[in-house]
């Protein structure tokens, strides 16, 4: 059971890191696209924003899958809170 929690924590961390990278890229592309009047960069920035939404959907799926696969006890809920998985719901 501990291995499942650890795997969820690792997966969540990587999804959050990629989301932050997409936010940074989207903001950079928006600024540069506005300054250079580049429709291509603005379109690419909007594509990065949709990638962020996809990453958030993946996080939600991880959490809901974990909750449904376990027989939820107060101990399990405590462990999920420690992993900060329930704070995203």
QUIPEZI-V958943 format. One record per pair of residues at least 6 apart in sequence whose C-alpha atoms are under 6 Angstrom apart, sorted by the first residue. I is the first residue (numbers start at 1). J is the second residue. D is the distance in Angstrom with one decimal. If there is no record, write none. Layout:
i: {I:I}
j: {J:J}
d: {D:D}
This chain:
i: {19:22:26:26:29:29:30:30:33:33}
j: {52:48:45:48:41:45:42:45:41:42}
d: {5.4:5.7:4.4:5.4:5.6:5.3:5.6:5.8:4.9:5.3}
